[in-house]
Amino acid sequence: MVLVALLGASVPSFWLGYLFILLFAVGLQWLPVAGRGSWRHLILPALTLGVGGAASLMRLTRSSLLEELDQDYVRTARAKGLPERGVVMRHALRNALNPIVTVTGLRFGALLGGAVVVETVFAWPGIGTHVVDAIFDRDHPTIQGFVVFMGTVFVLLNLLVDLSYLWLDPRVRLSGRRGGHAGAG
């Protein structure tokens, strides 16, 4: 499983898309090669976008959870006789979620950027294809609008990630001093 996650995280999305086309559309003829129409047209682009992110999140979740399972509070919970599932789900996983949520927020930004490449590979008429056409046509207002849109979405996703820390870890609190910074006299 670790090898599959490492391989999935290492392969660029455009190359993975071409591999999926060769295997599932050309070789096995299970799915359409490109375009838009039915739900079957969504499978290969969604897999292409999701595999890299899922693989890296799998690796991070595993390492973060293994680190938390080695902590003293987990040993204490086990010593108290709590069921293993409860120890893992209520104690270790909850504390292991902070880095996972952080990377998930960053991966959403990467998904938006990766959609440009994947839409080009699968000839999917979406915002990514529109931006690629705008680049070739030197349509600067469209390109600028896309960059502003992507920046806004990325900032909002990071805000949601930061706010989710309050829910995940009650020890995290919004901090702020009234009256200036610590060195002010």
DRENMARTI-620441 format. One line per field, with one value per residue: residue number from 1; residue in three letters; x, y, z of N, C-alpha, C in turn. Coordinates in steps of 0.1 Angstrom, whole numbers, plus 5000, padded with zeros to 4 digits. Example, Ala and Ser with C-alpha at 12.3 -4.5 7.8 and 13.67 -1.06 7.14 Angstrom:
<zalos>
k: 1 / 2
r: Ala / Ser
n_X: 5132 / 5128
n_Y: 4943 / 4978
n_Z: 5078 / 5071
ca_X: 5123 / 5137
ca_Y: 4955 / 4989
ca_Z: 5078 / 5071
c_X: 5132 / 5129
c_Y: 4967 / 5000
c_Z: 5078 / 5079
</zalos>
This chain:
<zalos>
k: 1 / 2 / 3 / 4 / 5 / 6 / 7 / 8 / 9 / 10 / 11 / 12 / 13 / 14 / 15 / 16 / 17 / 18 / 19 / 20 / 21 / 22 / 23 / 24 / 25 / 26 / 27 / 28 / 29 / 30 / 31 / 32 / 33 / 34 / 35 / 36 / 37 / 38 / 39 / 40 / 41 / 42 / 43 / 44 / 45 / 46 / 47 / 48 / 49 / 50 / 51 / 52 / 53 / 54 / 55 / 56 / 57 / 58 / 59 / 60 / 61 / 62 / 63 / 64 / 65 / 66 / 67 / 68 / 69 / 70 / 71 / 72 / 73 / 74 / 75 / 76 / 77 / 78 / 79 / 80 / 81 / 82 / 83 / 84 / 85 / 86 / 87 / 88 / 89 / 90 / 91 / 92 / 93 / 94 / 95 / 96 / 97 / 98 / 99 / 100 / 101 / 102 / 103 / 104 / 105 / 106 / 107 / 108 / 109 / 110 / 111 / 112 / 113 / 114 / 115 / 116 / 117 / 118 / 119 / 120 / 121 / 122 / 123 / 124 / 125 / 126 / 127 / 128 / 129 / 130 / 131 / 132 / 133 / 134 / 135 / 136 / 137 / 138 / 139 / 140 / 141 / 142 / 143 / 144 / 145 / 146 / 147 / 148 / 149 / 150 / 151 / 152 / 153 / 154 / 155 / 156 / 157 / 158 / 159 / 160 / 161 / 162 / 163 / 164 / 165 / 166 / 167 / 168 / 169 / 170 / 171 / 172 / 173 / 174 / 175 / 176 / 177 / 178 / 179 / 180 / 181 / 182 / 183 / 184 / 185
r: Met / Val / Leu / Val / Ala / Leu / Leu / Gly / Ala / Ser / Val / Pro / Ser / Phe / Trp / Leu / Gly / Tyr / Leu / Phe / Ile / Leu / Leu / Phe / Ala / Val / Gly / Leu / Gln / Trp / Leu / Pro / Val / Ala / Gly / Arg / Gly / Ser / Trp / Arg / His / Leu / Ile / Leu / Pro / Ala / Leu / Thr / Leu / Gly / Val / Gly / Gly / Ala / Ala / Ser / Leu / Met / Arg / Leu / Thr / Arg / Ser / Ser / Leu / Leu / Glu / Glu / Leu / Asp / Gln / Asp / Tyr / Val / Arg / Thr / Ala / Arg / Ala / Lys / Gly / Leu / Pro / Glu / Arg / Gly / Val / Val / Met / Arg / His / Ala / Leu / Arg / Asn / Ala / Leu / Asn / Pro / Ile / Val / Thr / Val / Thr / Gly / Leu / Arg / Phe / Gly / Ala / Leu / Leu / Gly / Gly / Ala / Val / Val / Val / Glu / Thr / Val / Phe / Ala / Trp / Pro / Gly / Ile / Gly / Thr / His / Val / Val / Asp / Ala / Ile / Phe / Asp / Arg / Asp / His / Pro / Thr / Ile / Gln / Gly / Phe / Val / Val / Phe / Met / Gly / Thr / Val / Phe / Val / Leu / Leu / Asn / Leu / Leu / Val / Asp / Leu / Ser / Tyr / Leu / Trp / Leu / Asp / Pro / Arg / Val / Arg / Leu / Ser / Gly / Arg / Arg / Gly / Gly / His / Ala / Gly / Ala / Gly
n_X: 5008 / 5020 / 5038 / 5021 / 5009 / 5032 / 5039 / 5016 / 5017 / 5039 / 5037 / 5031 / 5001 / 4992 / 5005 / 4996 / 4969 / 4971 / 4980 / 4957 / 4939 / 4950 / 4948 / 4920 / 4903 / 4913 / 4925 / 4909 / 4884 / 4863 / 4856 / 4848 / 4871 / 4875 / 4859 / 4825 / 4795 / 4779 / 4779 / 4799 / 4819 / 4832 / 4847 / 4874 / 4888 / 4883 / 4895 / 4921 / 4927 / 4923 / 4940 / 4967 / 4965 / 4951 / 4969 / 4992 / 4979 / 4972 / 4998 / 5006 / 4986 / 4990 / 5017 / 5014 / 4995 / 5008 / 5028 / 5013 / 5002 / 5022 / 5025 / 5024 / 4998 / 4982 / 4991 / 4983 / 4955 / 4951 / 4960 / 4940 / 4921 / 4904 / 4886 / 4904 / 4896 / 4883 / 4904 / 4921 / 4904 / 4891 / 4911 / 4939 / 4936 / 4922 / 4940 / 4960 / 4949 / 4954 / 4979 / 4970 / 4946 / 4957 / 4973 / 4954 / 4939 / 4958 / 4960 / 4935 / 4938 / 4959 / 4944 / 4926 / 4944 / 4955 / 4933 / 4933 / 4953 / 4943 / 4918 / 4927 / 4940 / 4919 / 4902 / 4881 / 4855 / 4859 / 4867 / 4895 / 4902 / 4892 / 4909 / 4934 / 4929 / 4925 / 4951 / 4966 / 4953 / 4961 / 4945 / 4944 / 4927 / 4910 / 4928 / 4939 / 4916 / 4911 / 4934 / 4930 / 4906 / 4914 / 4933 / 4916 / 4899 / 4918 / 4928 / 4904 / 4900 / 4922 / 4916 / 4893 / 4906 / 4922 / 4902 / 4891 / 4909 / 4902 / 4879 / 4889 / 4911 / 4907 / 4926 / 4937 / 4933 / 4919 / 4942 / 4951 / 4964 / 4953 / 4959 / 4984 / 5016 / 5039 / 5062 / 5056 / 5056
n_Y: 4988 / 5012 / 5015 / 5019 / 5043 / 5060 / 5058 / 5069 / 5095 / 5104 / 5105 / 5127 / 5145 / 5149 / 5129 / 5107 / 5109 / 5104 / 5077 / 5065 / 5070 / 5054 / 5028 / 5025 / 5037 / 5033 / 5007 / 4988 / 4998 / 5008 / 5033 / 5066 / 5084 / 5112 / 5145 / 5156 / 5146 / 5121 / 5108 / 5091 / 5103 / 5118 / 5102 / 5094 / 5120 / 5128 / 5108 / 5111 / 5137 / 5132 / 5110 / 5117 / 5135 / 5120 / 5100 / 5113 / 5123 / 5099 / 5089 / 5110 / 5108 / 5083 / 5085 / 5106 / 5096 / 5073 / 5086 / 5099 / 5077 / 5068 / 5084 / 5095 / 5099 / 5082 / 5057 / 5059 / 5060 / 5034 / 5019 / 5025 / 5009 / 5014 / 5008 / 4998 / 5009 / 5032 / 5045 / 5050 / 5065 / 5086 / 5098 / 5096 / 5100 / 5124 / 5142 / 5139 / 5151 / 5178 / 5184 / 5170 / 5183 / 5208 / 5201 / 5191 / 5214 / 5228 / 5210 / 5213 / 5238 / 5230 / 5212 / 5229 / 5242 / 5221 / 5213 / 5227 / 5215 / 5189 / 5192 / 5200 / 5177 / 5158 / 5170 / 5185 / 5208 / 5233 / 5257 / 5256 / 5249 / 5271 / 5291 / 5282 / 5286 / 5314 / 5321 / 5314 / 5331 / 5355 / 5369 / 5390 / 5402 / 5381 / 5361 / 5375 / 5377 / 5350 / 5344 / 5361 / 5351 / 5324 / 5330 / 5342 / 5320 / 5303 / 5317 / 5318 / 5291 / 5285 / 5301 / 5287 / 5263 / 5273 / 5281 / 5257 / 5245 / 5255 / 5239 / 5213 / 5212 / 5220 / 5234 / 5253 / 5287 / 5317 / 5343 / 5375 / 5406 / 5434 / 5468 / 5469 / 5456 / 5432 / 5446 / 5472 / 5504
n_Z: 5000 / 5007 / 4987 / 4965 / 4972 / 4972 / 4945 / 4933 / 4943 / 4931 / 4903 / 4876 / 4870 / 4843 / 4829 / 4841 / 4834 / 4806 / 4808 / 4820 / 4799 / 4779 / 4791 / 4802 / 4783 / 4756 / 4756 / 4773 / 4766 / 4782 / 4791 / 4778 / 4757 / 4756 / 4760 / 4767 / 4782 / 4793 / 4827 / 4827 / 4813 / 4832 / 4849 / 4843 / 4842 / 4869 / 4884 / 4876 / 4886 / 4913 / 4922 / 4928 / 4949 / 4968 / 4972 / 4984 / 5007 / 5019 / 5026 / 5044 / 5063 / 5074 / 5084 / 5103 / 5120 / 5130 / 5144 / 5164 / 5177 / 5192 / 5213 / 5248 / 5259 / 5244 / 5252 / 5278 / 5276 / 5265 / 5286 / 5305 / 5296 / 5275 / 5244 / 5215 / 5190 / 5198 / 5211 / 5189 / 5171 / 5186 / 5201 / 5190 / 5162 / 5160 / 5170 / 5151 / 5129 / 5123 / 5107 / 5084 / 5076 / 5070 / 5047 / 5031 / 5025 / 5010 / 4989 / 4976 / 4964 / 4946 / 4931 / 4918 / 4901 / 4888 / 4873 / 4850 / 4834 / 4833 / 4821 / 4796 / 4787 / 4786 / 4769 / 4779 / 4782 / 4801 / 4828 / 4829 / 4802 / 4790 / 4800 / 4790 / 4762 / 4763 / 4770 / 4747 / 4729 / 4738 / 4756 / 4779 / 4800 / 4806 / 4815 / 4837 / 4853 / 4858 / 4874 / 4896 / 4905 / 4912 / 4932 / 4951 / 4957 / 4968 / 4990 / 5005 / 5010 / 5026 / 5048 / 5057 / 5064 / 5085 / 5103 / 5108 / 5125 / 5150 / 5157 / 5155 / 5173 / 5205 / 5220 / 5204 / 5200 / 5189 / 5189 / 5200 / 5208 / 5225 / 5219 / 5206 / 5198 / 5215 / 5222 / 5226 / 5242
ca_X: 5000 / 5029 / 5044 / 5011 / 5008 / 5044 / 5038 / 5005 / 5021 / 5051 / 5034 / 5024 / 4987 / 4990 / 5010 / 4986 / 4957 / 4974 / 4980 / 4943 / 4933 / 4955 / 4943 / 4906 / 4895 / 4917 / 4928 / 4897 / 4872 / 4853 / 4852 / 4851 / 4885 / 4875 / 4847 / 4815 / 4782 / 4773 / 4787 / 4811 / 4830 / 4838 / 4854 / 4889 / 4894 / 4882 / 4905 / 4934 / 4929 / 4923 / 4949 / 4979 / 4962 / 4948 / 4981 / 5000 / 4972 / 4974 / 5011 / 5007 / 4977 / 4997 / 5028 / 5009 / 4988 / 5018 / 5034 / 5004 / 5000 / 5034 / 5025 / 5020 / 4983 / 4976 / 4994 / 4975 / 4941 / 4950 / 4961 / 4927 / 4912 / 4895 / 4887 / 4914 / 4890 / 4881 / 4917 / 4926 / 4895 / 4888 / 4923 / 4950 / 4933 / 4918 / 4952 / 4967 / 4942 / 4959 / 4987 / 4962 / 4937 / 4965 / 4977 / 4941 / 4936 / 4967 / 4957 / 4924 / 4944 / 4965 / 4934 / 4921 / 4954 / 4956 / 4922 / 4937 / 4960 / 4935 / 4908 / 4934 / 4943 / 4907 / 4893 / 4869 / 4853 / 4857 / 4874 / 4908 / 4903 / 4889 / 4921 / 4944 / 4925 / 4928 / 4966 / 4969 / 4947 / 4966 / 4934 / 4949 / 4917 / 4905 / 4939 / 4940 / 4904 / 4913 / 4944 / 4923 / 4896 / 4922 / 4939 / 4905 / 4895 / 4929 / 4928 / 4892 / 4902 / 4931 / 4908 / 4885 / 4915 / 4926 / 4891 / 4888 / 4917 / 4894 / 4870 / 4897 / 4919 / 4902 / 4937 / 4940 / 4924 / 4923 / 4949 / 4954 / 4966 / 4948 / 4968 / 4996 / 5024 / 5045 / 5073 / 5052 / 5057
ca_Y: 5000 / 5024 / 5017 / 5025 / 5057 / 5067 / 5059 / 5078 / 5109 / 5108 / 5106 / 5139 / 5143 / 5148 / 5116 / 5097 / 5110 / 5096 / 5063 / 5061 / 5069 / 5042 / 5016 / 5023 / 5041 / 5026 / 4992 / 4981 / 5004 / 5009 / 5047 / 5074 / 5090 / 5127 / 5152 / 5157 / 5140 / 5114 / 5107 / 5083 / 5112 / 5124 / 5093 / 5095 / 5133 / 5129 / 5099 / 5118 / 5148 / 5127 / 5100 / 5123 / 5141 / 5109 / 5092 / 5121 / 5124 / 5086 / 5088 / 5119 / 5103 / 5072 / 5089 / 5114 / 5087 / 5065 / 5095 / 5101 / 5064 / 5066 / 5094 / 5090 / 5099 / 5071 / 5046 / 5060 / 5056 / 5020 / 5014 / 5026 / 4998 / 5019 / 5000 / 5002 / 5017 / 5045 / 5052 / 5055 / 5074 / 5097 / 5104 / 5097 / 5105 / 5138 / 5150 / 5137 / 5157 / 5192 / 5185 / 5165 / 5194 / 5218 / 5197 / 5190 / 5228 / 5231 / 5202 / 5219 / 5247 / 5223 / 5206 / 5239 / 5245 / 5208 / 5211 / 5233 / 5205 / 5177 / 5196 / 5200 / 5163 / 5151 / 5178 / 5188 / 5222 / 5239 / 5269 / 5253 / 5250 / 5285 / 5298 / 5279 / 5293 / 5328 / 5323 / 5313 / 5342 / 5367 / 5376 / 5394 / 5404 / 5367 / 5355 / 5382 / 5373 / 5337 / 5345 / 5367 / 5340 / 5313 / 5336 / 5343 / 5307 / 5297 / 5324 / 5314 / 5277 / 5286 / 5306 / 5276 / 5254 / 5279 / 5281 / 5243 / 5242 / 5257 / 5228 / 5201 / 5212 / 5231 / 5242 / 5264 / 5298 / 5330 / 5352 / 5389 / 5415 / 5447 / 5479 / 5469 / 5444 / 5430 / 5455 / 5486 / 5509
ca_Z: 5000 / 5008 / 4974 / 4956 / 4976 / 4968 / 4931 / 4930 / 4946 / 4923 / 4889 / 4872 / 4866 / 4828 / 4824 / 4847 / 4825 / 4794 / 4811 / 4821 / 4786 / 4772 / 4798 / 4803 / 4771 / 4744 / 4758 / 4777 / 4760 / 4793 / 4793 / 4767 / 4757 / 4759 / 4758 / 4777 / 4778 / 4804 / 4839 / 4823 / 4808 / 4844 / 4857 / 4841 / 4847 / 4883 / 4889 / 4873 / 4896 / 4927 / 4926 / 4934 / 4962 / 4977 / 4976 / 4993 / 5019 / 5025 / 5032 / 5055 / 5074 / 5080 / 5092 / 5114 / 5129 / 5137 / 5154 / 5175 / 5184 / 5200 / 5224 / 5262 / 5262 / 5238 / 5260 / 5290 / 5272 / 5264 / 5300 / 5312 / 5291 / 5264 / 5232 / 5205 / 5180 / 5205 / 5213 / 5176 / 5165 / 5195 / 5206 / 5181 / 5149 / 5162 / 5171 / 5139 / 5118 / 5120 / 5094 / 5073 / 5072 / 5063 / 5034 / 5023 / 5020 / 4999 / 4978 / 4969 / 4955 / 4935 / 4923 / 4909 / 4891 / 4880 / 4864 / 4837 / 4827 / 4831 / 4811 / 4783 / 4783 / 4783 / 4760 / 4787 / 4781 / 4814 / 4830 / 4825 / 4788 / 4786 / 4803 / 4780 / 4750 / 4766 / 4769 / 4733 / 4722 / 4745 / 4762 / 4792 / 4810 / 4810 / 4823 / 4850 / 4860 / 4863 / 4885 / 4908 / 4910 / 4918 / 4944 / 4961 / 4962 / 4976 / 5003 / 5013 / 5014 / 5037 / 5059 / 5062 / 5071 / 5098 / 5112 / 5112 / 5137 / 5163 / 5159 / 5157 / 5185 / 5214 / 5226 / 5195 / 5202 / 5182 / 5198 / 5196 / 5219 / 5223 / 5223 / 5200 / 5199 / 5228 / 5226 / 5227 / 5256
c_X: 5009 / 5035 / 5034 / 5009 / 5020 / 5043 / 5028 / 5009 / 5032 / 5048 / 5026 / 5010 / 4985 / 4994 / 5000 / 4973 / 4959 / 4974 / 4965 / 4936 / 4937 / 4949 / 4928 / 4898 / 4900 / 4919 / 4915 / 4884 / 4861 / 4847 / 4855 / 4865 / 4884 / 4861 / 4838 / 4802 / 4775 / 4783 / 4799 / 4823 / 4837 / 4848 / 4869 / 4894 / 4894 / 4893 / 4919 / 4937 / 4930 / 4934 / 4961 / 4977 / 4959 / 4960 / 4990 / 4992 / 4972 / 4987 / 5012 / 4998 / 4984 / 5008 / 5024 / 5002 / 4998 / 5025 / 5026 / 5002 / 5011 / 5035 / 5020 / 5005 / 4976 / 4979 / 4985 / 4960 / 4940 / 4951 / 4948 / 4917 / 4902 / 4897 / 4897 / 4908 / 4887 / 4894 / 4922 / 4917 / 4893 / 4900 / 4934 / 4947 / 4929 / 4930 / 4961 / 4961 / 4948 / 4968 / 4979 / 4953 / 4945 / 4969 / 4965 / 4937 / 4945 / 4965 / 4945 / 4929 / 4951 / 4955 / 4928 / 4931 / 4956 / 4945 / 4925 / 4944 / 4951 / 4924 / 4914 / 4936 / 4930 / 4897 / 4880 / 4867 / 4849 / 4865 / 4889 / 4911 / 4901 / 4902 / 4932 / 4941 / 4928 / 4943 / 4970 / 4964 / 4952 / 4955 / 4937 / 4939 / 4912 / 4916 / 4940 / 4928 / 4905 / 4923 / 4938 / 4913 / 4903 / 4928 / 4928 / 4901 / 4906 / 4930 / 4916 / 4894 / 4912 / 4925 / 4899 / 4894 / 4919 / 4914 / 4888 / 4897 / 4910 / 4885 / 4878 / 4905 / 4914 / 4913 / 4940 / 4929 / 4929 / 4930 / 4951 / 4955 / 4959 / 4958 / 4982 / 5004 / 5032 / 5055 / 5069 / 5052 / 5046
c_Y: 5013 / 5026 / 5023 / 5040 / 5065 / 5069 / 5069 / 5093 / 5114 / 5111 / 5119 / 5136 / 5142 / 5135 / 5105 / 5097 / 5102 / 5081 / 5058 / 5061 / 5057 / 5029 / 5015 / 5027 / 5034 / 5011 / 4985 / 4986 / 5005 / 5023 / 5055 / 5081 / 5105 / 5132 / 5152 / 5151 / 5133 / 5114 / 5099 / 5091 / 5119 / 5115 / 5094 / 5109 / 5133 / 5120 / 5105 / 5129 / 5142 / 5118 / 5106 / 5128 / 5130 / 5102 / 5100 / 5122 / 5110 / 5085 / 5097 / 5114 / 5092 / 5076 / 5098 / 5106 / 5078 / 5073 / 5097 / 5089 / 5061 / 5075 / 5088 / 5089 / 5087 / 5058 / 5047 / 5056 / 5041 / 5013 / 5014 / 5016 / 5003 / 5010 / 5006 / 5012 / 5031 / 5052 / 5058 / 5066 / 5087 / 5105 / 5107 / 5104 / 5120 / 5147 / 5149 / 5145 / 5171 / 5192 / 5180 / 5175 / 5204 / 5214 / 5195 / 5204 / 5232 / 5223 / 5207 / 5230 / 5241 / 5216 / 5216 / 5242 / 5232 / 5206 / 5217 / 5222 / 5193 / 5180 / 5196 / 5185 / 5156 / 5159 / 5182 / 5203 / 5229 / 5252 / 5268 / 5255 / 5264 / 5294 / 5295 / 5286 / 5308 / 5331 / 5323 / 5325 / 5356 / 5375 / 5379 / 5396 / 5390 / 5360 / 5362 / 5378 / 5359 / 5337 / 5351 / 5357 / 5329 / 5318 / 5337 / 5330 / 5301 / 5304 / 5320 / 5299 / 5277 / 5292 / 5295 / 5266 / 5260 / 5279 / 5267 / 5239 / 5244 / 5246 / 5216 / 5201 / 5223 / 5239 / 5254 / 5275 / 5309 / 5339 / 5365 / 5397 / 5429 / 5457 / 5477 / 5456 / 5443 / 5440 / 5469 / 5491 / 5518
c_Z: 5000 / 4994 / 4964 / 4959 / 4971 / 4953 / 4927 / 4933 / 4937 / 4908 / 4886 / 4867 / 4851 / 4823 / 4829 / 4838 / 4812 / 4796 / 4813 / 4808 / 4779 / 4778 / 4797 / 4791 / 4758 / 4745 / 4762 / 4771 / 4770 / 4793 / 4780 / 4768 / 4762 / 4757 / 4770 / 4773 / 4790 / 4816 / 4837 / 4819 / 4820 / 4851 / 4855 / 4845 / 4862 / 4889 / 4887 / 4883 / 4910 / 4931 / 4933 / 4947 / 4972 / 4981 / 4986 / 5007 / 5027 / 5033 / 5045 / 5066 / 5081 / 5089 / 5105 / 5124 / 5137 / 5147 / 5166 / 5183 / 5193 / 5212 / 5237 / 5264 / 5256 / 5247 / 5273 / 5287 / 5271 / 5277 / 5308 / 5307 / 5280 / 5252 / 5222 / 5195 / 5186 / 5207 / 5200 / 5171 / 5173 / 5199 / 5196 / 5168 / 5150 / 5163 / 5159 / 5127 / 5114 / 5108 / 5082 / 5067 / 5065 / 5049 / 5025 / 5017 / 5009 / 4987 / 4970 / 4959 / 4943 / 4926 / 4913 / 4898 / 4882 / 4870 / 4851 / 4829 / 4823 / 4821 / 4797 / 4778 / 4779 / 4774 / 4767 / 4787 / 4794 / 4816 / 4827 / 4810 / 4783 / 4789 / 4793 / 4766 / 4752 / 4765 / 4755 / 4725 / 4728 / 4750 / 4777 / 4803 / 4815 / 4819 / 4837 / 4859 / 4866 / 4875 / 4897 / 4914 / 4918 / 4931 / 4955 / 4966 / 4971 / 4990 / 5011 / 5018 / 5026 / 5049 / 5065 / 5069 / 5085 / 5108 / 5117 / 5124 / 5150 / 5167 / 5162 / 5170 / 5194 / 5220 / 5217 / 5197 / 5193 / 5192 / 5192 / 5208 / 5215 / 5227 / 5217 / 5202 / 5212 / 5232 / 5227 / 5241 / 5259
</zalos>
